[in-house]
Structures are given as C-alpha cells and as structure tokens.
Amino acid sequence: MRAALGALAVLLLLRSPCRRLTAMAAPEGASYQHGNVSAAFVTCPNEDVAKRMARAMVEQKLAACVNIVPKVTSM
C-alpha cells in the first residue's frame, strides 16, 4: 500500500513537467495531440524508485512501455 501511494505521488508530481515537455516538443502555436509519439528521459535516485515509477506509469496507461537504464549520468 505504501509503495502504491509513493508511486501515485510521483505520478502527480510528473504531471506538470510532462505537460511542459509535450508543449515544448510541439510546433509553435500547436498543442500536444493524443496519439502522437512522445519520449521522456527521467533520472531516478535509485533502481527501486525507477521500477515503482515504471510500473505505475504502465499500469495507469500513461506509458506503453518503460526502459530502465542503470547508471545513467545526467549533467
């Protein structure tokens, strides 16, 4: 139950950044349209958090699939 609440909190926190990312990817003056292909790269503090987020996004149908790539460095 605790893990599910944590995953839900992460999804709620990601909602706004995801909308901003889709708006940035759309041509000027256009908005995101359902059915378009999108990709997001997200870093997580550890593999457990990554797996919880991935599972929650797929279960909520917010992502068709999620790839977890260990030891990625973002700068």
C-alpha positions in Angstrom: 0.0 0.0 0.0 2.8 2.4 0.9 4.6 1.7 -2.4 1.4 2.4 -4.3 0.9 5.7 -2.6 4.5 6.6 -3.3 4.1 5.8 -7.0 0.9 7.8 -7.1 2.7 10.8 -5.6 5.4 10.5 -8.2 2.8 10.4 -11.0 1.1 13.5 -9.6 4.5 15.3 -9.4 5.3 14.3 -13.0 2.1 15.5 -14.5 3.1 19.1 -14.8 6.6 18.5 -16.2 5.2 16.1 -18.7 2.8 18.6 -20.0 5.5 21.2 -20.3 7.7 18.7 -22.2 5.0 17.9 -24.6 4.3 21.6 -25.2 8.0 22.2 -25.9 8.0 19.3 -28.4 5.0 20.6 -30.4 5.5 23.1 -33.2 5.0 26.7 -32.3 1.3 27.5 -31.9 0.3 23.8 -31.8 -0.6 21.7 -28.7 0.0 18.1 -28.0 -2.5 15.8 -29.6 -3.4 12.4 -28.2 -2.0 9.7 -30.3 1.3 11.4 -31.1 4.5 9.6 -30.2 6.4 11.0 -27.2 9.5 10.1 -25.3 10.7 11.2 -21.9 14.0 10.6 -20.2 13.9 10.7 -16.4 16.6 10.1 -13.9 15.8 8.5 -10.6 17.7 8.4 -7.3 17.9 4.5 -7.3 16.6 1.5 -9.2 13.7 0.8 -6.7 12.2 4.3 -7.4 12.7 3.7 -11.2 10.9 0.4 -11.0 8.0 1.8 -8.9 7.6 4.7 -11.3 7.8 2.5 -14.4 5.2 0.0 -13.0 2.8 2.8 -12.0 3.1 4.5 -15.4 2.4 1.3 -17.3 -0.5 0.3 -15.0 -2.1 3.7 -15.3 -1.6 3.5 -19.1 0.5 6.7 -19.1 3.2 4.8 -20.9 3.1 1.8 -23.3 6.5 0.7 -22.1 9.3 1.9 -19.9 13.0 1.1 -20.2 15.2 1.3 -17.1 18.8 2.0 -18.0 21.1 1.6 -14.9 23.9 4.0 -14.1 23.0 6.9 -16.4 24.7 10.1 -15.6 22.9 13.4 -16.3 24.7 16.7 -16.5 
